[in-house]
Amino acid sequence: MMASLLGFVALFLLAFAGVPLAFAMLLVGTGGFALLRGGFEPAFSMVAQQVMDASANDGMSVLPMFILMGLFVHKADLSEELYKAANAWLGHLRGGLAHATVAACAVFAAISGSSIATAATMSKVAIPPMRRLGYNDALSCGSVASAGVLGVLIPPSVPLVIYGLLTNTDIRQLFIATIIPGILLALLFIVAVVAVVAMRPAWGPTGERQGWLERFKSLRSVWMVLLLFASIMGGLYSGVFTATESAGVGATGALLIGVLRRKITWRGLLECLIETATTTAMIFTIMFGAFVFANFITLSGLTGSLIELLQQQGTGTLGVLLTIVAIYLVLGALMESLSLMILTAPIFHAIAVSIGIHPIWFGVFIVMLIEIGMLTPPVGMNVFTVKTMNPDVPIRVIFAGSTPFVIANVIAVALMIAFPAIALFPLRWL
């Protein structure tokens, strides 16, 4: 275990020194493997084999297609229509624009797959009208930053895809298992808004009530998005197509929406393809590093030792889960969330499976913990994204506004632990 612990220390030192995580994991993983196997020749052979095996995995094609779908949706400029539709239905409530923000973020997250993209896009759409109507900056910015994390959970989710690839877990089942938790979390966020405006009514004034005709008219501009999401999830659930095929269907559907709305030109298409290639190359490089580092950790015996230690402790499944929650809460406040998941998911997945935890449930559980790290200081990526879009709002105000939603996240995790069927129930008919 000493080799693995020294490896983690070296990895953190390199990361905090500014070395990109992918190369830090490659360096430490290769060096550690060479140390344990007595030379760099077997280590280099292992690195080559890991990269080749990962590159030849058909499941890897899911990632660029969902990234491309999200970029097409962004180019189609659908965020404003989604927000207007949500506002038409919810804007008359106290704090109604914050409710509308949560609803619009939930739908936009479902088709973009990225929480940072959701937070950045909805910052431009939702925060200006809230500020014009007198909403407090803590509620307006906090609701956007927090509702943006729904992009991590609601499928198709890029972190879910990465988790599935890292742990060899069925991505289709992961997507289906997050449907109810995603809806639950969105509802808890709405409850959080209700609680905030109940305690501080001036923070979220009521808006104008719109008639039923206007409400249904507002859906005319978003029906294609809803149809696309329903097609992806319906096809996955019914088994009409696999996760890889659903990614192709989603990207094609998003492209058609952009073309029909006359928002995607030939130049825009080329920009989306280039950005997809760049993002995919970056994520793939990180994953290659993760595979190499995980191979070193496995060889060192750390995973087996941890499993044996937990069994000797006799804390039970609940004790293991609470320990993992504590680790993610601490590390999530210090590390970027996706990097944290890539670094830790293979280890915790092996531990969870060894003590009988359902691998699909555990994947949803890990992603929900990742969400909390995107809102907690000092490294809350969604908070900093909203801060970048609204430089005049102090960062402490956004963190304070996100606190009720962090509590909602914690409640959702607690409900997941208490009632595992929240994630597993939809899998019964597969």
N, C-alpha and C positions, 0 to 999 in steps of 0.2 A: 504493500500500500504506500510505502514511502515514495516510490517512483511516481505514482499517480498524484500524490499530494504535491510533490515538487513540480510536477507538470502543470497542475492547476495554478500554483503560485507563479510559475514562469509565464503562463498564458495571461494571467491578469496583469502582471507587470508589463508585458509587451503591449497588451491592449491599452492600458492607461498611459503608456509611453507614446501612443499614437500609431502603433502598427495596426493596419487593418485586420479585423478579426479573422478573416479567411486565411491570411498569410501567417498570422500568429498561431492558429490551430494547425496549419500545415507544418510549420517549423517545429512546434512542440511535439506534435504527433509523430513526425518523422524521427526527430531526435530521441524521443522516449522509446519508440519502437526499436531503434538501432541500439540503444543502451540495453534493453531487455533481451534482444536477440543476438547481440554480440557483433554488430557491424552495420554499415549503411547499405550494403548490397541487398540484404533481405528487406530493409526498410524501404528502399527505393522501389523494389519489386512490389511491395505491398501498396505503396502510393499509386503506382501505375495500375495495379489491378483494381483498386478502389475506384479510381477515376473512370476506368473502362467500364466496370460493372454499372456504375451510376449512369454513365452516358448512354449505355445500351438499354436502360430501363425505359420501357414504353410509357410508364406512368409519368415520367418527367415531362412529357409533352403537354400534360394538363396545365402546368404552370404558365408557360408563355401564352397559351390560348386564353386563359382567364385574365392575365395581365392585359392582353390585347383587347379583350372584351371591355374591361374597365376603361381603357383609354378611348375606345370608340364611344362609350357612353358619355365620357367627359367631353369629347369633341362634339357630341350631338347636343350639348347644352341643355340637358334635361333637368338640371337641378332646380332652376327657377320655377318651371312648371310643376314639379313635384311639391315644392314649397307652397306655391299658390293653391294647389289642390288641398294640401293638408290644412292650410290656413282657412280655406273656405268651410271646412268641416269642423275645425277646432278653434278657430280664432276668436269666437265670441266668449269663450271661457276665460276666467281670470287666469292670467299667465298663458293665454291661448296661443300666442306666437311661440312660446317655449314648447308647448305641447305639439304644435305644428312642426317645430324644428326636430323634435324627437321622431315624429312620424315620417317626415321627409328623409331624415338621415337613415332611418330603418330601411326604407325602400331604396334609397340611393346606395346604401351599403350593400344591399342584396345584389346589386348589379355591377358595382365597382370592385367589390372584394378587398378594398383597402380602407383602413380607418383614417390614415393620414390624408389620403385623397378626399375622403368624405368630409373631414374636418376643414380642410383648406377650401374646398368648394362651397360648403354650406356657410363658411365664415363670410364669404362675399355675398351670399344670397340672403341669409337670415339675420345677421347681426345689424346691418344698416337700418332695416325697417323697425327692429326692436328698439334700437336706440332713438329713432325718430319718435316713437310712441311713448318714450319715457321709461323703458325697461332699465333696470339696474344692470350695470356692466357685469356684475358677478353672475347674475342669472343668465343674461344673454350669451356671454362668452363661455360660461361654465356649461350651459346646456349644449352648445355646439361642440365644444371639446369632448364632452362626455358622451353625447349621442353618437359622435363619430366612431367610438370604439365598437359600435355595433357592426362595423365593417370587418372586425376580426372574427366575429361569431356567426353572423347570418350568412349562410351560403349563397353563392360560391365565394369562399374565403381563401385568400392566398395563404395565410398562416396555417389553415387547416390542411391545405394541399401539402405544404412543406412538412407539417407534422406527419402526415400520412406517408410521405416519401422517406422521411428519416427513420420511422419506426416500422415501415412495411405494414401499415394499417390500411384497411379498405377505405379509400377516399369517398366512395359513393355512400357507404354507411355513415361515415363521419358527417357528411353533408346532411343526411336525413336526420341524424341524431341531434343536430343543432337547431332544428326547426322550432321545437317547443321551448328550449332554453332561450333562443333568440327572441321569440315573442314575449316570454316571461320577463326578460331583461328590459325590453322596450316598455312594457307595462309598468315595471318597477320604476323606470326613469320618469314616466308620467306621474306616478305616485309621488316621486321625489319633488317634481315641480309643484304638485298640489300642496305638499307639506311646506315648501318654501314660501309660496304666495299666501298660505294660510297664516304663517307667522309674520310675514312682511308683505302685506297687501300692496304697498306702494311699489314694490319691485316688479310686479307683473300686472299692469292694468288690463281691463277687458277690452276687446275689440268689437267691431261692428258685426252683428249677426247677419248672415247671408241666408237667403231663402233656399228651399230645396232645389229649385230650378237652377240657381247659380251653382249650388254644390255639385249637382250632376254634370253641369256644363264644364266644371273645372276638371272633370275626369277625362274629357275628350282628348286632352293633350298628353295624358300619361297612360292611356290604355295599352299602348304598344309596349311600354316598359313592364307593366303588370303582366301582360301576355307572355313576354319573354321570360320573366321569372317563373311564371306558372308552367311554361313549357319545359324549362330546364329541370325544375324540381319534380314536375309530374312525370317526365320521361325517366328521371333517375329512380323515382319511387316505384314506378310500374315496371322498371327493368327494360324499357324500350331501348335505352342506350346506356353505355357505361359512363364513368366520370370523364374519361378522355373524350368520348364522343360528345358528351354534354358541353365540354369546353369549346369544341368546334361549333356546335349549334349556337352556343351563347355568343361567340365572337362573330359568327355570320349574322345572327339576328341583330346584334348591336350595330354592325356595319350597315345593315339594311335600314335600321331606324335613322342612323345618321345621314344616309343618302336620301331617304324620303323626306327628311326635314331640311335637306339642302345645307347641311352643316359640315359634311365631310367632303372635301375636294380631293383631287389627286395629290396635291401637296400635303393636305392634312393626313391622307392615308399613309404617305411616305413617312411623315413625322411620327405617326403612331407605330409604324413598323420598326423604325430606328429606335424609338424609346423602349419598345418591347424587347428588342434584341439587347439593348444596353442593360436594362433592368434584369432580364433573364440571365445574362452572362454574370452579372454581379451576384445574384442569388445562387446560381449554380456553383460559382467559385467558393462561396461561403459553405455551401453544402458539401463540396468535395473536401474542404478543410475539416468539416464536422465529421465526415465519415472516417477520415484518417485519424483524427483525434480520438474518436470513439473506439477505433480499433486498438489504439494504444491503451486506452483505459480498460478495455475488455481484457487485453493481454496482461495488464498489471494486476488483475484480480480485484480491482476496487468494487465493481458491481457485485460480484459474488460475496465479497466481504461485508458490504453494506446489507445485502439480503440476510446473511447469516447473523449479523449484529441485530437487525430488526427482529428476527425470529427469536433470538435469545432474550431481547428486551421484553418481549411479550406485550407490547403496547396494543397489538391488534390492528385491524384495518383502519379504524378511526384515528389511532395514534399516528400511523404512517401518513395518512392524508393531512392531518393537522401539522405535522412536521414539514411536509411539502408546501403547505400553504404559508407557513412562517418563512421558509427559505425563499419562496417567490416574492413575498411581500418585502423582504429585506433586499434581495438582489434586484427586484423590479424597480426599486427606488434608486438604484445605482447604475443599472445597465439598460441599454436600449432593448426593448421587449423582444423583437425578433431574434436578435443575437442571443439573448438569454434562453429563448426556447430552443434554438439550434444547438446551443452548448449543453443544455441539461436534459432535454426531452428523451434522448435515447437511454440515458442512465435511469431516469425515473420511470420510464416505460417498462424497462426490464424488471425493476423492483416491483412495480404495480402488478405486472402479469404473474410474477413469482408468488405473490400472496393472494392470487385469485381475483383481483380487480378486473372488471371487463375492460378490454383494451379500447373499445370505442367510447365507452363512458369516460375513461381516463383522458382520452384525447380532448373531449369537450371540456372536461374539468381543467386541464392545463391551459387551454386557450382562454377560458374565462379568467384564470389567474393572470395570464398575460395582459388582459384588458385592464386590470387594476393598475399594473405597472405603467401603463400609458397615461395615467392621470395623477400619479403620486410624485411629489418632489424628491430629489432635485432633477430627475431625468424623466419627466412626463412628456413624451413626444407629442401627444395631441395638444397638450397645453401650450407647448412652445410653438406648435404650428399655428394655433389661434393667435398667440402673441405676435408672431411674425406678420399675420394678416391685419392685426390691430395694434400697431406699435404704441399707441397712446394709452393703452390699458395696462396698468401695472401687472406684472406676472403674479404677484401675491393675490390680486383680486380674482384672477382666473382660477388659481389653485383653490381659493376659498369657495368660489362658485361651483367648483367640481366636487367639493367634499360630500354634499348630499348624494351625488350620483355614485361616488366611491362606496358610500354606505349601502346604496342599492345594489351595487356589484357584490359586496360582501354577503348581503342577504341572499342574493341569487346563488352564490357558491354554497352557502349553508343549506339552502333548499335542495341543491343538487346532491349534497352529501346525505341529507336526511331522506330524500326521495329519489333514488337513482332512476326510477321509472320515467322521470321527466325527460331524460335523454334516451332511454332504452325502449320506451313504449312504442314509438313508431317503427322500430325494427322488427316487431313481432310478426308482421305480415310480409316480410321480405322473403 
